[in-house]
Amino acid sequence: MRKWLIPVVIIVVLGLLMVSGYNNLVRLSEGVNSSWSQVQNQLQRRADLIPNLVQTVKGYAAHEEQIFTQVAEARAKLAGATTVGEAAQADQALAGALGRLLAIAENYPLLKADANFRALQDELAGTENRIATARMDYNNAVQAYNTKIKVFPTSLYAGMFGFGPKEYFQAAAGAGTVPTVDFSR
């Protein structure tokens, strides 16, 4: 009877370790999903603020139609993004268009003094900070998850259960380039 006891105990212990590891992977994967939903939530918050900002600036700078079109197109791309990579590229395009919109606003002293514009600008700045924090939290969750599926012994069974690497939220190429602002018109 003792001959069977040791192999049974080993199999039970290995089974419990595998179940525990699987449950840990599920928790980490859901943490990544939750973090991504927070990024999307903050991106949506920004997208909801943009029409108000655009309308406020339009009242002062009606002839700047090109920038309004760029903002609208970038906002639509962000809303239609289905992957982390698409969202990162669309976010970069929107950030650039918003930067140009705010640079145009600098040319209009009455607009800069407008309380609605200042409030929207403050809301947008706060939202940008929230987005940065949500991105950082998402990437931290992805790092923890990706590390877990690559380390031994989890790497032995993670793929069998369908746990593959998650994509980091990365800035688009050229995101580190400082935009040129030119008021020489």
Secondary structure in CASP SS format (residue, H / E / C, confidence):
PFRMAT SS
TARGET T0000
AUTHOR 0000-0000-0000
METHOD secondary structure of the structure
MODEL  1
M C 1.00
R H 1.00
K H 1.00
W H 1.00
L H 1.00
I H 1.00
P H 1.00
V H 1.00
V H 1.00
I H 1.00
I H 1.00
V H 1.00
V H 1.00
L H 1.00
G H 1.00
L H 1.00
L H 1.00
M H 1.00
V H 1.00
S H 1.00
G H 1.00
Y H 1.00
N H 1.00
N H 1.00
L H 1.00
V H 1.00
R H 1.00
L H 1.00
S H 1.00
E H 1.00
G H 1.00
V H 1.00
N H 1.00
S H 1.00
S H 1.00
W H 1.00
S H 1.00
Q H 1.00
V H 1.00
Q H 1.00
N H 1.00
Q H 1.00
L H 1.00
Q H 1.00
R H 1.00
R H 1.00
A H 1.00
D H 1.00
L H 1.00
I H 1.00
P H 1.00
N H 1.00
L H 1.00
V H 1.00
Q H 1.00
T H 1.00
V H 1.00
K H 1.00
G H 1.00
Y H 1.00
A C 1.00
A C 1.00
H C 1.00
E C 1.00
E H 1.00
Q H 1.00
I H 1.00
F H 1.00
T H 1.00
Q H 1.00
V H 1.00
A H 1.00
E H 1.00
A H 1.00
R H 1.00
A H 1.00
K H 1.00
L H 1.00
A H 1.00
G H 1.00
A C 1.00
T C 1.00
T C 1.00
V H 1.00
G H 1.00
E H 1.00
A H 1.00
A H 1.00
Q H 1.00
A H 1.00
D H 1.00
Q H 1.00
A H 1.00
L H 1.00
A H 1.00
G H 1.00
A H 1.00
L H 1.00
G H 1.00
R H 1.00
L H 1.00
L H 1.00
A H 1.00
I H 1.00
A H 1.00
E C 1.00
N C 1.00
Y C 1.00
P H 1.00
L H 1.00
L H 1.00
K H 1.00
A H 1.00
D C 1.00
A H 1.00
N H 1.00
F H 1.00
R H 1.00
A H 1.00
L H 1.00
Q H 1.00
D H 1.00
E H 1.00
L H 1.00
A H 1.00
G H 1.00
T H 1.00
E H 1.00
N H 1.00
R H 1.00
I H 1.00
A H 1.00
T H 1.00
A H 1.00
R H 1.00
M H 1.00
D H 1.00
Y H 1.00
N H 1.00
N H 1.00
A H 1.00
V H 1.00
Q H 1.00
A H 1.00
Y H 1.00
N H 1.00
T H 1.00
K H 1.00
I H 1.00
K H 1.00
V C 1.00
F C 1.00
P C 1.00
T H 1.00
S H 1.00
L H 1.00
Y H 1.00
A C 1.00
G C 1.00
M C 1.00
F C 1.00
G C 1.00
F C 1.00
G C 1.00
P C 1.00
K C 1.00
E C 1.00
Y C 1.00
F C 1.00
Q C 1.00
A C 1.00
A C 1.00
A C 1.00
G C 1.00
A C 1.00
G C 1.00
T C 1.00
V C 1.00
P C 1.00
T C 1.00
V C 1.00
D C 1.00
F C 1.00
S C 1.00
R C 1.00
END
